[in-house]
Amino acid sequence: MLMADWSVKQLSPYTGINGTYFLNGISNISKQTFYGALYQFTMHIKIAVLDGTQIVMKCDVSILDRKWEVSKEFNENPICTKV
């Protein structure tokens, strides 16, 4: 899913963790169409931290995509928790 690929690259400011982010899967997917498309889903991610450790998290995200404006943005701040 393109929205998940875009989202995983934007998560560092919301997790506070510097490292390389990998998408392990998505779940709870929904889409609503109104003034653009609103995508909501849970991302399962792994972060390879600069000190060599790995952190596994899940993040609930909501993205508003307005194709005619070539614009994507988080509709709400992602909520990420360690698992």
PEBEL-V683649 format. One record per pair of residues at least 12 apart in sequence whose C-alpha atoms are under 8 Angstrom apart, sorted by the first residue. I is the first residue (numbers start at 1). GAP is how many residues later the second one is. Records with the same first field share a line. If there is no record, write none. Layout:
BEGIN
I->GAP + GAP
END
This chain:
BEGIN
3->36 + 60
4->19 + 22 + 39
5->18
7->54
8->13 + 14 + 15 + 37
9->12
11->67
14->63 + 64 + 65 + 66
15->65
17->32
18->31 + 32
19->28 + 29 + 30 + 31
20->27 + 28 + 29
21->24 + 25 + 26 + 27
22->23 + 24 + 25
23->20 + 21 + 22 + 23
24->19 + 20 + 21 + 22
25->18 + 19 + 20
26->15 + 16 + 17 + 18
27->14 + 15 + 16
28->12 + 13 + 14
29->12 + 13
35->31
36->28 + 29 + 30 + 31
37->27 + 28 + 29
38->24 + 25 + 26 + 27 + 37
39->23 + 24 + 25 + 26
40->20 + 21 + 22 + 23
41->19 + 20 + 21
42->16 + 17 + 18 + 19
43->15 + 16 + 17 + 18
44->12 + 13 + 14 + 15
45->12 + 13 + 14
55->27
56->26 + 27
57->23 + 24 + 25 + 26
58->22 + 23 + 24 + 25
59->19 + 20 + 21 + 22
60->18 + 19 + 20
61->13 + 15 + 16 + 17 + 18
62->12 + 13 + 14 + 15 + 16
63->12 + 13
END
